[in-house]
Amino acid sequence: MLDVRGEECPIPEMRAAKELQKIPSGKLVVLTDHEPAIDVTLPSLCKSLGLRYETVKEGEYVKFIIYKERGSAKIDEIEGVSDTERITLGDVRLRDKLSDPTILMSFVPQIKAVDNVAPGSYILHMKWFISWETPLYVTLNPLPKGDIVYYTAYQKLPMTRISFGWRFVSNRVGNEVTLDITEWYKGPLSGQAKKSIRKHLEKAKETLPRVLTS
């Protein structure tokens, strides 16, 4: 059991990821009262690792239960609208560059600035219909021949919630590195968001090879 009540992102998912590395199989119960962790970052962590989860409301907090089973299948589904693009790169090291969210500005024109407020925690300055700011959380999960980096953003607005983000999955095969980029969005105006996602990924295919190898 991991008690992170009172802790804000990215602490809950960072500590959960560390604990999951310690157990070959079993169940991790995370006690948290932080809405972005419950709704966005812990689910994103589970999906990136291919793990099942469930939530149980307990008064003022939630039990976020993660099941780690031997041979768990990778879960690719992402709630809301999403799209994926693959980029093939040369012999490059990506971990540090993929963990820097300023790379988003190279292919997402709606992001005007990125402020670092704490380790793994940022503020995105957005302009999409209106100007607004939203927290962004970065989670890194090392793989044997690459990494999964999750960028998850969450905004609670009157009468609705918006969550969106990006998943970068790098994999080294010989002297080449492939990078799968998935962008996803859940909220109102999803039809317009899906069109924007496609434009972003087309731009990423054009600009990221230069950005990541420079």
N, C-alpha and C positions, 0 to 999 in steps of 0.2 A: 504494500500500500504506500502511495506517495501523496503526502499532504502538502499541497501548494496553495491552500486557501490564503487569500490576501496578496498573492503574487500576481503580477501582470505579465503579459506576453513581452518577450519571448521565453520567460522563465519556465512556465508549465511545460511547453513542448520540448525545451532543451533538456530539462531534468527527466522528462518521460523518455526521450530518445536515449539518454544515458542509461537509465534503468533497463530499458528493453534490450540493450546490448549485453547486459549481464546475465539475462535468463535465456536458456536455449528454447524453452517452451513454458507455457503456463499462462497466468493471468496477472495483469497489472491494473490495480484500481487507483485512479488518480482523483483525489478530492480537490475540487476547484470551484471558485465562485466568480471566475472571470469570464464574462460572456464571449469575448473574441476567442478565448481558448476553447470554450465549449462548442461554439458554432463553426469555427474556422480552422484554427491552427492545429488542434489535436486531431480533428478529422482528416486534415491534410497530411499530417504525419502518418496516420494509420494507412491512408490510401497509398502514400509513397512507399510504404513498407509491405503493402499487401496484407494488412491485418484487419480482422473484424473488430468491431467495437459496438458498445451500446451505452446509453446514458440513463441514469436513475436519479430522479430528483429527490433530494433529501433536505427539505426545509429551505434554508438560505444558500445551500450549495448543491453541487451535483457530483455523483459518483460517475466518473468517466472510465468505463471498464474496457480494457484492451486485451484481446485474446491473441496470444502468440502460439501458433501451432506449427509443428515441424512440417516443412514443405509447403508453407502457406503460398498460395498463388498470388501473383502480382495483380493488384486491382487497378485497372486503367480508367474506370468510369469516374467522371467528375460531374458533380451536380451543376445544373444550369446549362448554359450554352458553352461550347468549347470547340477548339480546333487545334491541330498539331502540324508542325513542320519539322522536317529533318534537314540538318546541315552537316556536310562532311568536311572535316578540317584535316590539316596535316598533323605533324608530331608536335602538339602543343600541350601545355599544362593549364588547365582551366579553373581549378578550384578557387583561387583567390579572385579571379576576374568574375566568375559566376556568382560569388558571394557579395559582390559590390553592386547594389541596386541602381547605381547611376548608369549602368549599361542599358537599363530600360529606356532611358531618354533617347537612345540611338534609334529606336524603332517604334516608340509609342509617343506620338506628338502631343497627346493630351497631358503628359507628365512634363511640367515646366521646371520643377526643381525637386531635389531629394535632400532632406536633412537627417543626419544621424543623431538620435536622441539618447541611445543606450546601445550596448553590444547586442546586435541582432535586431534592433528596433529602430524604425525610421518613420519619417513623416513624408508622404507624397503630396506635393502641391499640384493639384489637378485642374484642368479646365476641359470639361465635357458637358456642354449645355450651360453649366454654371461653373464658377470657380469655387473650389473646396479643397479641404485638407483631410487626409485620412491616414491612420496608422498603417504601417507596413511591417510585417515580421518575416525574417529570413531564417530558414531552418536548413542545415546541411546534414545529409545522411551519406557517409562514405560507402562506396561499393568496392568490390575487389578490383575492378578495372575502370573505375570512374566514380561518379558522384550523382546524387539526386539533390538538387537545391530547390526548395519550395519558397516562393514569395507569396504571402497571403495578406490581403488587405480587407478591412472590415469597416463598415460605416453604418451606424444606426441613425436613421432619419425619421422624422415624424411619419407615422403610419406604415413604415416599411424598413427593411434592412437590405443593404447591398454588400455582397462579398465578391471579390474577384482576385485573380492572381495568375502566377506563371509557375510552371514546373520545368526545370532544366534537367535532363537526364543525359549524362555523358558516359560514353563507353569506348574504351581503347581496344582496337583490334590491330595488332601489328604496329605499324607506324602511322596508322590513321585513327582519328577520333571522330566518332559520330555524336551529334548533339541533337536530341529531340526536344523541341520547345512546344509546350502546351500552354495556351492561354485560355482562361475560363472566366465566366461571369454568371452571377446569380442575382437577379433583382428585376426591377421594372425596365421597360424598353429593351427587352432581350433581343428583339429582332434587329434593332439598330446596333446593339452591342456585338452581335454575331458578325455583322458586316465590318465593323471596326476591327474585330479580332483578325479576320482574314487579311485586311490591309496591313495590320501590324506584323503578322507573320510573313507576309510577302516582303515587307520592308526589312524584317530581321534577316531573311535569307540573303538579302542584298548587302546589308551593313555589318552584321555580326562577324563574318569571316575577317573583315578588316579590323574591327574593334578588338576581337579576341586574340588576334595574332600580332598586333602592333606592340 
